[in-house]
Amino acid sequence: MRVVLSFVCAAVVLSPVWCESSDTDRTHRGDFVQFEQAPATVMDKSSVQVQYNCSAACRIGVEIVISTPTSTGVIVYRRTWTNHKRFGNPRSRKVALVFPPAVLYQRDFFVRQPLETCDVLLRAWLLHLEEEELGGNHAEGYDRSLVRMSTFLRTLPTSQRPAYPQTRSVSWGAWLMWQLTKDTVRKCPHESDTVDILTFPFASTGERFGVIYTFSPFKNKDLERRRSLALKQPSAALSLWLYLLSWCGQLVCGIVKHVNEHKKYGSPLVMLSDTGNIVLQVQMVNGEDQAFTAHTALPLHTWIRLDIFFQVSKAKLTITKVLPAGQTSESTHLFDFREPVKFNDTSGYFVIGGCNYMKGFHGYFGPIRYYRLGAEKVKNPLSPVRMLKELDRLHRNCEEMQQVTEHYLEALRQNRDISRDVCESYYGDLMRKFGQRECIQTWSWDQQRRFNITLKLLEDHQDFITGLESNGGHLLHLSQVIFQDAVKTIRKAEESDGGLNLMSTIIEQLQVSSCWGHQHSSLLLTTLHLAGLGISVDLEQGHVYSLMGGVSDDRLALMHLGYKHMQGLDGFPKDQNTAYGYYANIGKQTSIDREKVQDSWQTPTEHVHLSNDDELNTQLGELGDIVQYLKHQANRGDVESQKSLARMHLWGSNGVEKDVRTAVMWYARSALQMVDPTAMYDYAILLLKGTGVKKNRKLGLKLLEKAADMGSVEALNGLGWYYSTIVKDGRKAIRYFELAAQNGSRDGLFNVGVYQLNGASPDKPDRNETAAFHYFLRAAQLGHVDAAVESASFLSTGTVQGVPRDQDKAVLLLKQVSETNGHLGFMVKEALQTYQRGSWDEALVKYAMLAETGLSVAQHNAAHLCEVLGHSSACQWRYHNYSTYNHIPHEAGLLLMGDYYCKLADMAKAMYMYSTAAAHGSPQMQAV
């Protein structure tokens, strides 16, 4: 490197641009410019004495020009002046020279990037003003000058230069960051045309949710040039692993979809048919779509790799199947589209799995690797291989277990005793008493050995399942019993002498419960293996059970997967695209669940901290002082108390059991006083929808109009809903929606957004997606669930004008929405009630499961119980640490983790925890 640098600098020195004599240059009229006293080296606060003579009005200039290994002729200093008198008489002027600090000093806090100079040239020139007026400017003075003078100044290598004189104080934080980063070697980011879209399995539920991925133009000019040339002469390759639990339930399901900027399918579109075939569709350069079908009948319950190659007009599909014995079978399908395929991966976005336009398949995606500029061969091994093989083994085991269960139940039905209350013929009675019983057992001895726990559970609960027409729902109920028993027994197993054997039995029973369809059992297995509750930590098993819960579309399992990918915890790679795929699903389910007001399995998610007695006192239910006081006041006609009781009974909050009839009664009593607009609005909506009461549109409309006249913003939105849904008057509806939106109604904002999105406004029939997004986002920030789901969808693709892609923000919006899910709230309520009953060990297990989903209050409560119970595992610090990752972290978690890192002498992490606590308003830290 030193030789090359010397050569470059030598080339610059020998360049004819700088080959000028230092002798004085004169014109025939006596004009000249020269240096009387010039510095020999580059130094701060130096000066030069310039002598000159003008025969007419002139301009004189002094310049410093430097050359570096990467550039030449860079003017870093210029000083000019004019002379209008005493022509013909030589004059002299002292000029102070100013050099850039990067040329004078070594690298330090003040000079971050010193220049390695090849040479520094000091030059002077003289130009008559009459010639300057003919054209040009000061910057061209040297090139157009009559006479000129130059000399080279010696420079020091950067290592030998002096330090920059410190003339001002530096903050401690900035100085510390400089000391930590000054020796960092900066490297250009590596850029490759090979992209790993997925490196960890993704559970596809068979619905309209998937992983969204976008590609940007290459920063490397050579790679970008090759990509641009390939737009109409494509060369690309895609390799992906699939694991199918079932074929498509409709004509076709999405595997990989490219949606271009026009919201149409681009190239490629890879689909699975209802017969297990692969359909490959592409868009041609002429705009037409073409497709071909590879008749493969892909097998279920095995890993399959699809390798797709595009070369101009030709496509090749190679299918590799992993057989049970470990061997592989391969088949290749070729197709020529006759015309070049249009392939622009920077247009729009790619979807792995389902999306708004097409459902995905039911199963798993393995590693996905994309070669943007093509490849003759692909390298995409099945990884992580042990985990994926274990996932395959457990699914096969579940499938066989379900068959054994069905055969057992069939045998039980055919061999059970006839009820004594049913009349029977004489010969039938003799046959039953003395005839030979037929054994229809269809499972082998090996199956009896392997599924011993399954058969024992069925035998122990024969009375529960005997005589039922259909056993599916009752098996699920039996699974719930197994789950509840396991939750109660885990702590006992930890403390008993034969704890390991008992925990092994519990895990086997939970596996049976999971296979029978109870996915909370899958989440409990995940929690036990990841947190090490009663057993050793096993991340691999934890990953497998979390994926099995997710692929079954369980709400809590989806939240768990989304949270772990969002934060990159427990061996799950941090990947916002994958997190979005899970959170989009639970976000949509939350939107649907909110409409099921009378569902007894849903309650609001109440953030009650076990360490806060005031919060606990609000959850004492019907017998608590708060509810008793509200009833007393409500019976005396207090509207606010009536409204509070109505909300408690409608949603099942504050420890009160959900009772829609009672809620309607309190809503009616508060509304019909005709004094509170909020009460009138709430009751009007129940009347219009018929929720817990017979529909009464006349009274409902009257109450809405009265509430709106009294200033209820939500009543304005309600009138918009009435005219939109019932009367079908779009013009009136949008007028009320806009009035509500202007006054801050989140429902009004959302509804205006819907009209903008669909172009449904009679006066403005054009669709405006950008305006719709901004309405949705404002409503989402006010807590509107549907608006958050819509906003996240826009942010995840970034295809709407004026809405840049922001996957982090999309995931955060959906996480906040998912934490309002009613089924999650029901489990939180169950955990709290378990704690209130005094079953703290059982409550710890329930809170730990909820903490794994990312719910902050559950993390705090799980950590609190771990500490109070003196749990043998590190769960206290695990969940306090988890709480610090949240968007709004809990103060206690930050302070305790700060103390924890102090004990470990990790002061950097401790200071981060303490400073974050102070930033979030901790009075304890702000007082320090």
PAZAVO-999223 format. One record per residue (C-alpha): residue in three letters; x, y, z. Coordinates in steps of 0.001 Angstrom, whole numbers, padded with zeros to 6 digits, always signed. Example, Ala and Ser with C-alpha at 12.3 -4.5 7.8 and 13.67 -1.06 7.14 Angstrom:
// residues 2
ala+012300-004500+007800/ser+013670-001060+007140/
//
This chain:
// residues 928
met+000000+000000+000000/arg+002868+002362+000818/val+004438+001778-002601/val+001189+002462-004391/leu+000611+005638-002412/ser+004119+006899-003175/phe+003582+006218-006842/val+000310+008141-006862/cys+001835+011112-005113/ala+004815+011073-007457/ala+002488+011074-010410/val+000749+014117-009019/val+004019+015969-008456/leu+005205+015277-011993/ser+001903+016347-013487/pro+002354+019247-015920/val-000351+021178-014054/trp+002166+021992-011337/cys+005393+022303-013356/glu+005991+026056-012920/ser+009168+027873-012237/ser+009485+029782-009011/asp+011278+032578-010892/thr+009412+035841-011223/asp+007103+035988-014270/arg+006874+039498-015877/thr+004937+041092-018763/his+006433+043610-021240/arg+004701+046419-019244/gly+006359+045370-016002/asp+003474+043472-014324/phe+004720+040824-011887/val+003821+038970-008669/gln+006246+037128-006369/phe+006773+035877-002830/glu+009264+037787-000728/gln+008887+035633+002407/ala+007035+032322+002064/pro+006818+029536+004705/ala+008665+026325+003908/thr+006211+024024+005710/val+002518+023800+006403/met+001867+025304+009828/asp-000855+027096+011712/lys-000859+030917+011904/ser+001690+031326+009103/ser+001789+034167+006549/val+003374+035109+003230/gln+004736+038464+001965/val+003516+039091-001582/gln+005236+041681-003821/tyr+003461+042800-007006/asn+003378+045504-009672/cys+000362+046498-011792/ser+000478+048564-015027/ala-003301+049021-014808/ala-006166+048326-012393/cys-005691+044729-011355/arg-006748+041884-009036/ile-004191+039848-007091/gly-004917+036446-005602/val-003203+034024-003233/glu-004367+030380-003085/ile-003499+027144-001316/val-004024+024045-003449/ile-003694+020494-002106/ser-003551+017070-003717/thr-004463+013768-002034/pro-004228+010150-003207/thr-007830+010412-004433/ser-008058+013957-005830/thr-005884+016749-007246/gly-006105+020521-007525/val-008398+021097-004548/ile-008369+024797-003565/val-008723+025035+000210/tyr-007894+028721+000670/arg-008185+031858-001500/arg-007518+035555-000685/thr-007911+038265-003364/trp-007681+042070-003453/thr-007633+044818-006082/asn-005233+047665-006851/his-006555+050888-008467/lys-003639+053387-007956/arg+000130+053874-008044/phe+000470+051896-011244/gly+004053+051036-012188/asn+005286+051184-008589/pro+005954+047799-006928/arg+003887+047189-003807/ser+003932+044578-001013/arg+001239+042950+001201/lys+001371+040459+004024/val-001278+037741+003700/ala-002257+035469+006618/leu-002564+031834+005469/val-005302+029594+006822/phe-004871+025822+006418/pro-007671+023288+007080/pro-007254+021470+010439/ala-007342+018160+008541/val-004026+019153+006881/leu-002386+020502+010042/tyr-003212+018025+012823/gln-003324+014346+013640/arg-006536+012408+014182/asp-008268+013174+017482/phe-011642+014188+018933/phe-011728+017475+016996/val-010185+016227+013734/arg-011963+012986+012934/gln-010654+012507+009378/pro-007176+014038+008734/leu-006087+014322+005101/glu-003072+012396+003812/thr-001673+015034+001405/cys+000662+014292-001506/asp+001609+017948-001890/val+000540+021451-000889/leu+001017+024274-003389/leu+001068+027969-002468/arg+000462+030147-005534/ala-000205+033791-006437/trp-001556+035415-009618/leu-002327+038826-011112/leu-005127+039754-013537/his-006096+043123-015078/leu-009648+044090-014155/glu-010541+045066-017707/glu-009866+041494-018758/glu-011854+040134-015804/glu-014914+042130-016912/leu-014858+040400-020292/gly-016071+037196-018602/gly-015249+034662-015948/asn-015103+034940-012193/his-012697+034853-009284/ala-012478+031079-009368/glu-010942+031238-012857/gly-008440+033926-011873/tyr-005385+031672-011886/asp-006127+030153-015291/arg-006752+033599-016913/ser-003993+035499-015074/leu-001243+037566-016791/val+001475+036535-014382/arg+001632+033872-011689/met+003945+032453-009034/ser+003934+029152-007091/thr+005941+027191-004542/phe+005518+023830-002791/leu+005188+023585+000990/arg+006417+020582+002937/thr+003827+018582+004926/leu+004165+016074+007749/pro+002677+012555+007741/thr-000506+012346+009812/ser+001218+010345+012557/gln+003857+013077+013081/arg+001523+016052+013145/pro+000750+017873+016377/ala-002552+017440+018247/tyr-005305+019965+017773/pro-005075+022641+020489/gln-008079+022204+022799/thr-009721+025608+023081/arg-013171+024535+024329/ser-014541+022030+026839/val-016012+018713+025736/ser-018957+016925+027351/trp-018060+013750+029215/gly-020479+011645+027181/ala-019133+012796+023814/trp-015548+012237+024962/leu-016389+008734+026227/met-018068+007780+022946/trp-015003+009011+021061/gln-012672+006920+023211/leu-014851+003841+022641/thr-015151+004265+018872/lys-011947+005985+017732/asp-010158+002728+016890/thr-013098+001260+014994/val-012109+000217+011495/arg-014865+001286+009156/lys-015671-001072+006326/cys-017900-000745+003334/pro-021043-002865+003892/his-020933-006181+002118/glu-023523-006439-000639/ser-024437-009662-002325/asp-026984-010704-004896/thr-027815-013717-002685/val-030490-012941-000093/asp-031636-015193+002759/ile-035304-014267+003037/leu-035989-016804+005809/thr-033441-018487+008048/phe-035915-019743+010672/pro-039163-021701+010111/phe-042372-019743+009617/ala-045692-021290+010684/ser-048280-020734+007943/thr-051856-021076+009240/gly-053462-021316+005802/glu-054982-017849+006092/arg-054317-014440+004550/phe-051170-013664+006513/gly-047524-014052+005580/val-044026-012601+005588/ile-043674-009418+003508/tyr-040269-008714+001972/thr-039076-005871-000244/phe-035942-005411-002325/ser-034068-002184-003037/pro-031771-001390-005944/phe-028164-002427-005370/lys-025829+000193-003957/asn-022987-001429-005846/lys-023057+000161-009305/asp-021875-002968-011091/leu-024518-005164-009450/glu-027209-002573-010121/arg-026172-002311-013777/arg-026484-006091-014136/arg-029877-006052-012424/ser-031150-003277-014701/leu-030031-005168-017801/ala-031858-008250-016527/leu-035253-006532-016313/lys-036167-007779-019782/gln-033630-010591-020019/pro-034039-012057-016526/ser-031744-014416-014724/ala-032887-015308-011201/ala-033221-018297-008888/leu-035350-019024-005835/ser-034933-021934-003418/leu-037426-022641-000628/trp-038335-025446+001769/leu-041961-026418+002504/tyr-043666-028739+004976/leu-047321-029388+004131/leu-049878-030386+006742/ser-052620-030384+004101/trp-053132-029497+000485/cys-054907-026293-000427/gly-058505-026077+000777/gln-059486-024046-002299/leu-058451-024071-005958/val-054988-022587-005290/cys-053061-021246-002282/gly-050116-018891-002255/ile-046541-020009-001656/val-044606-017003-002965/lys-046335-013990-004491/his-044820-010919-006109/val-047238-007968-006011/asn-045980-005093-008171/glu-046491-001346-007671/his-049778-001540-009607/lys-051142-004123-007107/lys-051073-006846-009747/tyr-049191-010120-009666/gly-045692-009872-011086/ser-043057-012547-011599/pro-042978-014995-009963/leu-046273-016245-008552/val-045825-019723-007038/met-049000-021531-005925/leu-050110-024872-004492/ser-053238-026490-005928/asp-055926-028497-004118/thr-054375-031667-005566/gly-050841-030916-004398/asn-049510-029609-007716/ile-047279-026560-008170/val-048546-023731-010376/leu-045965-021192-011589/gln-047218-017936-013130/val-045120-015115-014615/gln-045696-011764-016258/met-044239-011344-019744/val-042478-008263-021076/asn-045535-007581-023273/gly-047747-007432-020146/glu-049463-010796-020559/asp-049586-013454-017818/gln-048598-017046-018498/ala-048480-020082-016238/phe-047714-023769-016211/thr-048573-026587-013790/ala-046096-029126-012503/his-048137-032267-011754/thr-046309-033399-008646/ala-048905-034290-005959/leu-046561-033125-003216/pro-046594-035454-000186/leu-047762-034361+003258/his-045670-034487+006432/thr-042275-034337+004795/trp-039820-031574+003949/ile-039805-030547+000285/arg-037445-028153-001489/leu-038522-026169-004539/asp-035728-024726-006703/ile-036990-022330-009389/phe-034662-020989-012091/phe-035488-018247-014610/gln-033382-017597-017695/val-034886-015124-020195/ser-037974-017057-021395/lys-037261-020414-019769/ala-038189-021698-016322/lys-036950-024788-014526/leu-038548-026230-011402/thr-036660-028848-009397/ile-038530-030594-006558/thr-036550-032468-003906/lys-038450-034585-001375/val-036923-035846+001875/leu-038081-039443+002363/pro-038732-040964+005829/ala-035538-043027+005744/gly-033470-039917+005059/gln-033023-040410+001321/thr-034147-037824-001204/ser-035991-038038-004498/glu-035750-035369-007149/ser-037848-034414-010173/thr-037363-031611-012712/his-039950-029729-014761/leu-038995-027469-017696/phe-041098-024874-019483/asp-040412-022323-022207/phe-042713-019293-022265/arg-041425-018368-025771/glu-041204-014682-024797/pro-038905-013010-022245/val-040241-012890-018699/lys-040529-009474-017051/phe-038689-009635-013737/asn-038269-006541-011539/asp-037868-007450-007873/thr-037668-003789-006752/ser-041250-003224-007899/gly-043813-003668-005133/tyr-043222-006405-002571/phe-042967-010170-002126/val-045205-012232+000167/ile-044230-015567+001675/gly-047501-017364+002475/gly-050913-015700+002502/cys-051901-012094+001819/asn-055036-010006+001255/tyr-055414-011377-002266/met-054882-015091-001638/lys-054726-017509+001287/gly-051544-019394+002098/phe-051156-023134+002630/his-051301-024903+005999/gly-047828-025938+007097/tyr-044350-024491+007461/phe-041784-022615+005442/gly-038165-023596+005951/pro-035094-021665+004732/ile-035681-019461+001674/arg-032756-018203-000403/tyr-033074-015882-003398/tyr-030414-015311-006059/arg-031271-011896-007522/leu-028924-012215-010506/gly-029435-015913-011046/ala-027392-019045-010402/glu-026749-022307-012195/lys-026944-024196-008895/val-028408-023254-005547/lys-027107-024026-002096/asn-029891-024044+000482/pro-029550-026831+003076/leu-032381-027674+005469/ser-031568-025688+008598/pro-031721-025862+011588/val-031866-029521+010670/arg-032308-031051+014145/met-035193-028773+015056/leu-036966-029290+011733/lys-036603-033062+011950/glu-037996-032950+015494/leu-040914-030862+014229/asp-041562-033505+011572/arg-041334-036315+014150/leu-043833-034679+016505/his-046337-034017+013715/arg-046116-037625+012563/asn-046493-038744+016165/cys-049588-036532+016603/glu-051127-037876+013410/glu-050644-041468+014569/met-051886-040598+018087/gln-055077-039157+016637/gln-055626-042388+014681/val-055122-044497+017825/thr-057532-042219+019701/glu-060199-042520+016997/his-059864-046326+016947/tyr-060120-046495+020739/leu-063256-044353+020797/glu-064804-046410+018007/ala-064101-049608+019934/leu-065530-048028+023079/arg-068736-047072+021295/gln-069237-050514+019783/asn-068519-052480+022964/arg-070227-050316+025590/asp-073164-051633+027650/ile-076671-050687+026541/ser-078410-048256+028868/arg-080767-049781+031396/asp-083440-047288+030415/val-083658-048636+026850/cys-085939-051599+026114/glu-084157-054577+024499/ser-085399-057710+022753/tyr-085120-061088+024529/tyr-082668-062454+021980/gly-080644-059254+022076/asp-080369-059531+025844/leu-079163-063177+025563/met-076613-062194+022928/arg-075296-059386+025106/lys-075000-061656+028182/phe-073704-064875+026665/gly-072567-064032+023168/gln-068885-063655+022287/arg-067696-060058+022378/glu-066044-058879+019220/cys-062722-057109+019693/ile-062174-054463+017049/gln-058804-053293+018358/thr-056872-051927+015364/trp-053613-050720+016926/ser-050475-052795+017260/trp-048568-053781+020387/asp-045898-051299+019407/gln-048512-048542+019295/gln-049840-049605+022696/arg-046313-049274+024065/arg-045598-045907+022448/phe-049021-044421+023202/asn-049374-045864+026678/ile-050041-042424+028230/thr-052712-041655+025590/leu-054563-044931+026142/lys-054332-044584+029921/leu-055837-041088+029789/leu-058699-042361+027621/glu-059254-045304+029947/asp-059209-043153+033084/his-061807-040821+031575/gln-064103-043412+029960/asp-067066-042241+031994/phe-066536-038746+030637/ile-066532-039735+026965/thr-068765-042832+026913/gly-072054-042580+025034/leu-071313-039378+023144/glu-072434-038883+019579/ser-069340-036911+018677/asn-066100-036938+020629/gly-064184-034038+019027/gly-065406-031291+021342/his-065254-033545+024409/leu-061675-034534+023632/leu-060871-030839+023604/his-062593-030486+026974/leu-060608-033456+028285/ser-057447-031738+027013/gln-058439-028669+029036/val-058702-030844+032157/ile-055249-032313+031479/phe-053851-028798+031029/gln-055364-027529+034283/asp-054061-030546+036191/ala-050593-029956+034768/val-050622-026293+035817/lys-051519-027298+039378/thr-048958-030121+039558/ile-045823-028444+038126/arg-044767-026760+041380/lys-045392-029955+043368/ala-043218-031871+040900/glu-040397-029362+041401/glu-040479-029795+045179/ser-041029-033590+045412/asp-038307-036244+045581/gly-039434-037882+042360/gly-039793-034537+040627/leu-038060-035498+037400/asn-040293-038533+036845/leu-043407-036523+037669/met-042356-033685+035333/ser-041709-036253+032606/thr-045274-037559+033041/ile-046678-034025+032992/ile-044857-033242+029755/glu-046107-036456+028128/gln-049682-035632+029139/leu-049315-032088+027798/gln-048037-033519+024512/val-051197-035643+024286/ser-053334-032612+025113/ser-051536-030606+022412/cys-052084-033321+019801/trp-055775-033400+020691/gly-055989-029718+019752/his-055501-027823+023025/gln-052899-025266+021991/his-052507-023669+025425/ser-050787-026952+026243/ser-048339-026218+023403/leu-047648-022786+024883/leu-047125-024284+028338/leu-044635-026789+026883/thr-042903-023876+025170/thr-042725-021949+028445/leu-041364-024904+030423/his-038572-025545+027915/leu-037580-021926+027292/ala-037788-020689+030902/gly-036579-023880+032555/leu-039537-024193+034932/gly-039098-027608+036543/ile-036872-028902+033724/ser-033621-027960+032033/val-033735-025211+029416/asp-034069-026678+025915/leu-034406-023959+023264/glu-034831-026469+020446/gln-037870-028127+022036/gly-039247-024718+022946/his-039011-023610+019316/val-040773-026768+018110/tyr-043761-026429+020455/ser-044118-022707+019764/leu-044278-023418+016017/met-046847-026173+016539/gly-049031-023784+018507/gly-048616-021073+015881/val-049490-023296+012921/ser-052738-024196+014745/asp-053696-020488+014697/asp-053699-020165+018484/arg-053829-016520+019525/leu-051326-016709+022371/ala-048897-018849+020356/leu-048997-016291+017530/met-048303-013495+020014/his-045395-015489+021436/leu-043814-016056+018018/gly-044321-012445+016987/tyr-042813-011139+020228/lys-039754-013386+020140/his-038971-012448+016519/met-039640-008768+017252/gln-037048-008726+020040/gly-034755-011571+018926/leu-035035-013550+022194/asp-034423-017205+023114/gly-032714-018143+019876/phe-035429-016696+017633/pro-033707-014452+015056/lys-034697-010797+015238/asp-036772-010356+012096/gln-039498-007718+011861/asn-040821-009203+008606/thr-041509-012538+010298/ala-042867-010808+013410/tyr-045311-008906+011192/gly-046576-012175+009681/tyr-047632-013400+013132/tyr-048855-010104+014573/ala-050968-009356+011468/asn-052850-012597+012143/ile-053539-011947+015830/gly-054334-008296+015030/lys-057069-009365+012611/gln-058384-011941+015086/thr-058548-009217+017745/ser-060593-007061+015384/ile-063049-009928+014824/asp-063146-010924+018503/arg-064143-007428+019604/glu-067480-007810+017807/lys-068341-010878+019918/val-069451-008921+022960/gln-071400-011816+024482/asp-068502-014297+024268/ser-067974-015420+027876/trp-064347-016395+027097/gln-063360-012772+026494/thr-062661-009944+028941/pro-060570-006746+028673/thr-056842-007016+029384/glu-056507-005285+032746/his-053019-004212+033808/val-053052-005089+037491/his-049637-005394+039174/leu-049484-007842+042069/ser-047085-005571+043925/asn-049644-002725+043922/asp-052348-003109+046580/asp-054427-000234+045215/glu-054697-001959+041832/leu-055531-005283+043473/asn-058353-003674+045426/thr-060085-002713+042165/gln-060416-006414+041239/leu-062488-007785+044122/gly-065625-008232+042024/glu-069206-008200+043280/leu-068197-008479+046934/gly-065601-005732+046771/asp-066110-002326+048314/ile-065886-000565+044937/val-068697-002532+043285/gln-070835-002385+046435/tyr-070422+001385+046593/leu-071240+001740+042879/lys-074407-000332+043344/his-075467+001813+046266/gln-074945+004993+044274/ala-076500+003548+041112/asn-079685+002562+042955/arg-079911+006147+044136/gly-079869+007282+040492/asp-076217+008296+040077/val-075602+008129+036318/glu-071807+007730+036525/ser-072165+004747+038858/gln-074785+003198+036575/lys-072483+003619+033573/ser-069550+002061+035451/leu-071607-000961+036492/ala-072909-001344+032957/arg-069373-001420+031521/met-068158-003856+034186/his-070972-006329+033458/leu-070787-005933+029675/trp-067050-006644+029453/gly-066467-008619+032657/ser-063932-006201+034143/asn-062836-005405+037711/gly-063392-008999+038815/val-067090-008891+037868/glu-068460-011804+035836/lys-069723-010939+032364/asp-073526-010499+032398/val-074936-008781+029312/arg-078514-008703+030647/thr-077464-006861+033791/ala-075270-004563+031718/val-078233-003663+029474/met-080362-002952+032530/trp-077826-000453+033891/tyr-077281+001077+030440/ala-081056+001584+030103/arg-081417+003156+033555/ser-078553+005596+032907/ala-079630+006491+029372/leu-083329+006969+029924/gln-082664+009722+032427/met-081819+011695+029263/val-079135+013733+031015/asp-075886+012004+030029/pro-074979+011915+026297/thr-072433+009102+026746/ala-075006+006878+028468/met-077562+007598+025736/tyr-075021+006773+023030/asp-073970+003475+024647/tyr-077562+002298+025079/ala-078536+003465+021584/ile-075834+001270+020005/leu-077094-001770+021947/leu-080637-001054+020736/leu-079605-000584+017113/lys-077500-003766+017059/gly-079783-005819+019288/thr-076974-006707+021708/gly-078575-008282+024783/val-081850-006517+024028/lys-084508-006570+021336/lys-083712-004244+018436/asn-085440-000885+018628/arg-084256+001397+015846/lys-086756+004126+016601/leu-085633+004598+020211/gly-081998+004032+019263/leu-082087+006807+016658/lys-083871+009143+019062/leu-081202+008608+021718/leu-078394+009102+019173/glu-079837+012389+017943/lys-080382+013626+021483/ala-076828+012657+022497/ala-075388+014393+019429/asp-077352+017549+020228/met-075860+017451+023731/gly-072320+017359+022322/ser-071440+013661+022135/val-068773+013225+019457/glu-069304+009457+019400/ala-073019+010008+018808/leu-072117+011918+015644/asn-070187+008877+014482/gly-073107+006675+015536/leu-075450+008700+013321/gly-072997+008235+010475/trp-073061+004486+011098/tyr-076884+004523+011175/tyr-077199+006332+007830/ser-074425+004273+006258/thr-075538+000814+007426/ile-079287+001030+007923/val-080562+003907+005770/lys-077874+003510+003043/asp-077534+007288+002636/gly-073851+007773+001877/arg-073970+011565+001676/lys-075479+011957+005149/ala-073227+009261+006557/ile-069970+010859+005406/arg-071121+014252+006705/tyr-071615+012840+010202/phe-068372+010834+010018/glu-066410+013946+009039/leu-067975+015950+011874/ala-067027+013229+014338/ala-063491+013015+012921/gln-062990+016764+013133/asn-063871+016583+016818/gly-061399+013777+017590/ser-063555+010647+017402/arg-061347+007642+016650/asp-064311+005778+015130/gly-065105+008827+013005/leu-061499+009046+011812/phe-061514+005377+010882/asn-064809+005592+008997/val-063670+008629+006996/gly-060542+006632+006160/val-062686+003760+004892/tyr-064631+006129+002630/gln-061353+007582+001312/leu-059917+004123+000715/asn-062952+002828-001163/gly-063769+006052-002980/ala-067282+005784-001523/ser-067886+009461-000834/pro-070627+010705-003201/asp-068913+014078-003606/lys-065353+012654-003881/pro-065678+009280-005605/asp-061938+008850-006283/arg-059909+006521-004075/asn-057242+008275-002004/glu-055057+005721-000247/thr-052643+008309+001148/ala-055436+010276+002829/ala-056974+007014+004069/phe-053682+005983+005672/his-053356+009237+007590/tyr-056928+008921+008900/phe-056232+005315+009920/leu-052967+006243+011629/arg-054578+009037+013656/ala-057364+006674+014728/ala-054819+003974+015597/gln-052909+006395+017809/leu-056170+006905+019714/gly-056527+003144+020233/his-058745+002041+017322/val-058065-001647+016626/asp-059206-001847+012983/ala-057359+001371+012170/ala-054140-000032+013609/val-054497-003177+011492/glu-055061-001104+008338/ser-052210+001316+009140/ala-049813-001571+009727/ser-050787-003085+006379/phe-049872+000157+004581/leu-046613+000511+006505/ser-045558-003087+005862/thr-045569-002729+002067/gly-044660+000938+001551/thr-046412+000960-001823/val-048732+003906-001134/gln-047522+007296-002287/gly-046164+009330+000594/val-046115+006357+002980/pro-042575+004970+003326/arg-042160+001373+004463/asp-041688+001136+008231/gln-041897-002461+009391/asp-040822-001611+012956/lys-043740+000787+013349/ala-046154-001690+011749/val-045125-004442+014175/leu-045377-002122+017190/leu-048905-001033+016185/leu-050024-004656+015860/lys-048375-005716+019127/gln-050276-003013+020993/val-053512-004147+019321/ser-052932-007832+020074/glu-052478-007061+023769/thr-056108-005884+023883/asn-057375-009266+022667/gly-060279-010504+024766/his-059013-014099+024978/leu-055691-012849+026292/gly-057595-010693+028784/phe-059551-013754+029929/met-056332-015625+030707/val-054945-012586+032542/lys-058125-012493+034620/glu-057812-016235+035328/ala-054212-015790+036485/leu-055216-012925+038785/gln-058124-014870+040268/thr-055808-017833+040843/tyr-053484-015514+042764/gln-056392-014082+044766/arg-057421-017633+045773/gly-053968-018088+047281/ser-052695-020551+044633/trp-049545-018557+043975/asp-047584-021455+042431/glu-050348-022039+039916/ala-050604-018287+039259/leu-046850-018185+038535/val-047215-020792+035770/lys-050119-018881+034207/tyr-048342-015534+034385/ala-045163-017102+032970/met-047124-018335+029930/leu-048538-014852+029421/ala-045123-013259+029961/glu-043768-015306+027040/thr-046254-013512+024767/gly-044636-010145+025561/leu-047371-008771+027848/ser-045657-006307+030172/val-047933-006717+033195/ala-047572-010508+033040/gln-043779-010187+032903/his-043826-007964+035987/asn-046156-010304+037880/ala-044239-013455+036906/ala-040994-011873+038098/his-042696-010737+041310/leu-044000-014253+042059/cys-040620-015820+041247/glu-039049-013515+043815/val-041749-013984+046472/leu-041792-017786+046090/gly-037991-018028+045909/his-038153-020012+042677/ser-035102-022131+041961/ser-034862-020988+038333/ala-033679-017571+037154/cys-037234-016640+036165/gln-037189-013474+038281/trp-034383-011956+036223/arg-035643-013484+032990/tyr-038965-011662+033163/his-037623-008436+034651/asn-035183-008406+031739/tyr-038000-009078+029253/ser-039939-006114+030629/thr-037071-003758+029749/tyr-037503-004539+026037/asn-041033-003177+025897/his-041943+000017+024075/ile-042851+001544+027428/pro-040765-000491+029917/his-041891-000868+033507/glu-039939+001233+035990/ala-039429-001619+038479/gly-037906-003886+035853/leu-035448-001212+034747/leu-034318-000417+038291/leu-033985-004053+039335/met-032042-004942+036202/gly-029831-001932+036847/asp-029116-003291+040339/tyr-028526-006748+038877/tyr-025911-005481+036424/cys-024267-003435+039177/lys-023701-006643+041141/leu-022126-008172+038032/ala-019882-005065+037692/asp-021336-004397+034226/met-021627-000662+034728/ala-022379+000162+031084/lys-025592-001920+031132/ala-026445-000709+034616/met-026179+002943+033561/tyr-028335+002232+030508/met-031069+000714+032700/tyr-030965+003587+035201/ser-030947+006285+032508/thr-033864+004621+030692/ala-035807+004531+033965/ala-035140+008246+034438/ala-036201+008986+030856/his-039514+007211+031486/gly-040252+009295+034555/ser-038912+007222+037432/pro-039027+009567+040461/gln-036376+007446+042145/met-033858+008136+039362/gln-034884+011734+038731/ala-034176+012523+042370/val-030606+011214+042035/
//
